[in-house]
């Protein structure tokens, strides 16, 4: 296949190493950042840099020029719905979609989350009907549908589980916490390297108009996993209440990805 021009909207913890990997594979890569200080870093790496800031009311920066260069756009902008600075993620994505519709762009990878499955219990696949319970999950699902229901776009959704990798692991926040619930619930995590691998596989295999769960196929209980990870790092393990020992929670399966013959390689214990 010919090497496409790919845009990474959001060159952060996932987006920047993704962009660097795409470059190493010979793709032409454009990337966005909200930080003027990061523009030179992107340029030095060989990424065509754009300072773009999405808000619910406007898009700051030359979004038209950014989109005009692309064959594929990877939307990697998480909702900002925690704390007091909440904003409408749906409004932001609607503004972006309007700009995309005015461009020639037709292929979208939308990075979403397993939060759209809400409080589902048992095995969850891409065929499971999402019933989100958090505000983040609800807005992500609306945005998934915005892009999927636009007839001129070929949008593929990736619902990643909890992200782990360099300088990012849940145990750093859970260490020492007391009386946590659902200790027997399964974990649903994925390593940064597998996130990158999945996105590139979708582009290279032309898996468009599909939905993929992105979760490593190993699901120890939270109690087992986080106790083990704490000990590896010489941290105090979290304490789970025995009053919530009944097994519950969802086990998210990456059925679509595995059924196509692909494998996960970055172990969540690494």
C-alpha positions as CSV (number, residue, x, y, z in Angstrom):
1,X,0.0,0.0,0.0
2,X,1.1,3.6,-0.5
3,X,2.2,5.4,2.6
4,X,-0.6,7.7,3.8
5,X,-0.4,11.1,5.3
6,X,-1.7,10.7,8.9
7,X,-2.7,13.3,11.4
8,X,-2.6,12.7,15.2
9,X,-4.9,15.1,16.9
10,X,-3.4,15.2,20.4
11,X,0.3,14.5,20.7
12,X,0.3,13.6,24.4
13,X,1.2,10.5,26.3
14,X,-0.3,8.2,23.6
15,X,-0.3,10.5,20.6
16,X,3.4,11.4,20.6
17,X,4.9,7.9,20.7
18,X,2.2,6.9,18.2
19,X,3.3,9.7,15.8
20,X,7.0,8.7,16.2
21,X,6.2,5.1,15.4
22,X,4.2,6.1,12.3
23,X,7.2,8.2,11.2
24,X,9.5,5.2,11.6
25,X,7.3,3.2,9.3
26,X,7.6,5.8,6.6
27,X,4.3,7.7,7.0
28,X,4.0,11.4,6.6
29,X,2.8,12.6,10.0
30,X,1.1,15.9,11.1
31,X,0.5,16.4,14.8
32,X,-1.3,18.8,17.1
33,X,-0.5,20.3,20.4
34,X,-2.1,23.0,22.6
35,X,1.4,24.1,23.8
36,X,3.5,26.6,21.9
37,X,6.5,25.2,23.7
38,X,5.9,21.7,22.2
39,X,5.8,22.9,18.6
40,X,9.6,22.8,18.1
41,X,9.8,19.4,19.7
42,X,7.4,18.0,17.1
43,X,9.2,19.7,14.3
44,X,12.5,18.4,15.4
45,X,11.1,14.8,15.4
46,X,9.9,15.2,11.8
47,X,6.3,15.8,12.7
48,X,4.5,18.6,10.9
49,X,3.3,20.6,13.9
50,X,0.1,22.5,14.4
51,X,-1.0,24.4,17.5
52,X,-4.7,23.6,17.8
53,X,-7.0,24.0,20.8
54,X,-10.5,22.6,20.8
55,X,-13.1,24.1,23.0
56,X,-16.9,23.7,23.1
57,X,-17.3,27.1,21.4
58,X,-14.4,27.4,18.9
59,X,-11.3,25.8,17.4
60,X,-8.2,27.9,17.8
61,X,-5.5,27.3,15.2
62,X,-5.4,26.4,11.5
63,X,-7.6,23.3,11.6
64,X,-8.4,23.6,7.9
65,X,-4.7,23.5,6.9
66,X,-4.1,20.6,9.3
67,X,-7.0,18.5,7.9
68,X,-6.1,19.4,4.3
69,X,-2.9,17.4,4.5
70,X,-4.4,14.1,5.7
71,X,-5.6,10.8,4.4
72,X,-6.3,9.5,7.9
73,X,-7.1,11.4,11.1
74,X,-6.5,9.8,14.5
75,X,-8.7,11.6,17.1
76,X,-6.9,11.2,20.4
77,X,-8.5,13.9,22.6
78,X,-9.9,12.7,25.9
79,X,-12.9,14.4,27.6
80,X,-12.0,16.9,30.3
81,X,-14.8,16.1,32.7
82,X,-13.1,15.9,36.1
83,X,-12.9,18.5,38.8
84,X,-14.4,21.9,38.4
85,X,-13.2,22.7,34.8
86,X,-15.8,20.6,33.0
87,X,-16.7,21.2,29.4
88,X,-18.9,19.7,26.7
89,X,-16.8,17.1,24.9
90,X,-19.8,16.6,22.5
91,X,-19.8,20.2,21.5
92,X,-16.0,20.1,20.9
93,X,-16.3,17.0,18.7
94,X,-19.3,18.5,16.8
95,X,-17.2,21.5,15.9
96,X,-14.4,19.2,14.7
97,X,-16.8,17.1,12.7
98,X,-18.1,20.2,10.9
99,X,-14.5,21.0,9.9
100,X,-13.9,17.4,8.8
101,X,-17.0,17.4,6.7
102,X,-15.8,20.5,4.9
103,X,-12.5,18.8,4.0
104,X,-11.6,15.9,1.7
105,X,-10.9,13.6,4.7
106,X,-12.8,10.4,4.9
107,X,-11.0,8.0,7.2
108,X,-11.1,8.5,11.0
109,X,-9.8,6.5,13.9
110,X,-11.6,7.6,17.1
111,X,-10.0,6.8,20.4
112,X,-12.7,6.0,22.9
113,X,-12.9,4.0,26.2
114,X,-14.4,0.9,27.7
115,X,-16.2,3.4,30.0
116,X,-19.0,3.3,27.4
117,X,-19.9,-0.1,28.8
118,X,-20.8,1.3,32.2
119,X,-21.6,-1.1,34.9
120,X,-22.0,-4.2,32.7
121,X,-21.0,-7.5,34.4
122,X,-19.5,-10.6,32.9
123,X,-17.9,-10.9,29.5
124,X,-18.2,-7.8,27.3
125,X,-17.4,-7.8,23.6
126,X,-17.9,-5.3,20.8
127,X,-21.4,-6.8,20.3
128,X,-22.4,-5.7,23.9
129,X,-24.8,-2.8,23.9
130,X,-23.0,0.1,25.6
131,X,-24.9,1.6,28.6
132,X,-22.5,4.2,30.1
133,X,-23.0,5.4,33.6
134,X,-20.3,8.1,33.9
135,X,-20.5,11.5,32.2
136,X,-17.3,10.7,30.4
137,X,-18.7,7.4,29.1
138,X,-22.0,9.0,28.1
139,X,-20.3,11.8,26.1
140,X,-17.8,9.4,24.5
141,X,-20.7,7.2,23.2
142,X,-22.5,10.2,21.8
143,X,-19.3,11.2,19.9
144,X,-18.7,7.7,18.7
145,X,-22.2,7.8,17.1
146,X,-21.6,11.3,15.7
147,X,-18.7,10.1,13.6
148,X,-20.1,6.6,12.8
149,X,-23.4,8.1,11.6
150,X,-21.8,10.5,9.2
151,X,-22.2,8.8,5.8
152,X,-19.2,10.3,4.1
153,X,-16.8,9.1,6.8
154,X,-15.3,5.7,7.4
155,X,-14.9,5.8,11.2
156,X,-13.3,3.0,13.2
157,X,-13.7,3.2,17.0
158,X,-11.2,1.8,19.5
159,X,-12.4,1.4,23.1
160,X,-9.2,1.2,25.2
161,X,-9.2,-0.1,28.7
162,X,-7.0,1.4,31.4
163,X,-3.8,2.7,29.9
164,X,-0.5,1.6,31.4
165,X,3.1,2.3,30.3
166,X,6.0,4.7,30.9
167,X,5.3,6.8,34.0
168,X,1.7,5.7,34.0
169,X,0.2,2.9,36.1
170,X,-2.9,2.8,38.4
171,X,-0.9,1.3,41.3
172,X,0.8,4.7,41.9
173,X,-2.6,6.1,42.8
174,X,-4.0,3.0,44.5
175,X,-1.0,2.3,46.8
176,X,-1.9,2.4,50.4
177,X,-5.6,3.2,49.9
178,X,-8.0,1.5,52.3
179,X,-11.4,-0.2,52.0
180,X,-11.5,-0.3,48.3
181,X,-14.4,-2.2,46.7
182,X,-14.7,-4.9,44.1
183,X,-11.4,-6.6,44.9
184,X,-12.5,-9.7,43.0
185,X,-13.5,-7.8,39.9
186,X,-11.3,-8.4,36.8
187,X,-8.9,-5.8,35.5
188,X,-9.1,-4.4,32.0
189,X,-5.8,-2.9,31.1
190,X,-3.7,-2.3,27.9
191,X,-0.1,-1.2,27.5
192,X,0.9,1.8,25.5
193,X,2.8,-0.4,23.0
194,X,-0.3,-2.4,22.2
195,X,-2.4,0.7,21.8
196,X,0.0,1.9,19.1
197,X,0.1,-1.5,17.5
198,X,-3.7,-1.7,17.3
199,X,-4.0,1.8,15.7
200,X,-1.4,1.1,13.1
201,X,-2.9,-2.4,12.4
202,X,-6.3,-0.8,11.7
203,X,-4.7,1.7,9.2
204,X,-2.5,-0.9,7.5
205,X,-5.3,-3.5,7.2
206,X,-8.0,-1.0,6.2
207,X,-10.3,-2.0,9.0
208,X,-12.8,0.8,8.5
209,X,-16.3,1.3,9.8
210,X,-15.6,-1.2,12.7
211,X,-15.4,-1.2,16.5
212,X,-12.5,-2.7,18.5
213,X,-12.1,-3.2,22.2
214,X,-8.5,-2.7,23.2
215,X,-7.8,-4.7,26.4
216,X,-5.0,-7.2,27.1
217,X,-6.4,-10.7,27.3
218,X,-5.4,-11.4,30.9
219,X,-7.8,-10.5,33.7
220,X,-6.6,-11.3,37.2
221,X,-8.6,-9.8,40.0
222,X,-7.9,-6.2,41.1
223,X,-6.7,-7.6,44.5
224,X,-4.3,-10.0,42.9
225,X,-2.9,-7.7,40.3
226,X,-2.5,-4.5,42.3
227,X,-1.0,-6.3,45.3
228,X,1.6,-7.9,43.0
229,X,2.3,-4.7,41.2
230,X,2.8,-2.8,44.5
231,X,5.2,-5.4,45.8
232,X,7.3,-5.2,42.5
233,X,7.7,-1.5,43.1
234,X,8.2,-1.6,46.9
235,X,4.9,0.2,47.4
236,X,2.3,-0.4,50.0
237,X,-0.5,-2.6,48.5
238,X,-4.0,-1.2,48.4
239,X,-6.5,-2.8,50.8
240,X,-9.8,-4.2,49.5
241,X,-12.8,-4.6,51.8
242,X,-13.8,-8.2,52.5
243,X,-17.4,-7.0,52.5
244,X,-17.3,-6.8,48.7
245,X,-15.6,-10.1,48.0
246,X,-18.3,-11.4,45.6
247,X,-16.9,-11.6,42.1
248,X,-18.5,-8.9,39.9
249,X,-17.6,-6.4,37.3
250,X,-17.0,-6.6,33.6
251,X,-14.3,-8.5,31.7
252,X,-13.8,-6.7,28.4
253,X,-12.7,-9.0,25.6
254,X,-11.0,-7.7,22.4
255,X,-13.0,-10.2,20.3
256,X,-12.9,-8.4,17.0
257,X,-9.1,-7.8,17.1
258,X,-8.3,-11.4,18.1
259,X,-10.8,-12.9,15.7
260,X,-8.9,-11.2,12.9
261,X,-5.8,-13.1,13.9
262,X,-3.9,-10.4,15.7
263,X,-2.2,-10.7,19.1
264,X,-1.3,-8.5,22.1
265,X,2.4,-8.5,22.8
266,X,3.0,-5.9,25.6
267,X,2.2,-7.8,28.8
268,X,0.5,-5.8,31.5
269,X,3.0,-7.3,34.0
270,X,5.9,-5.8,32.1
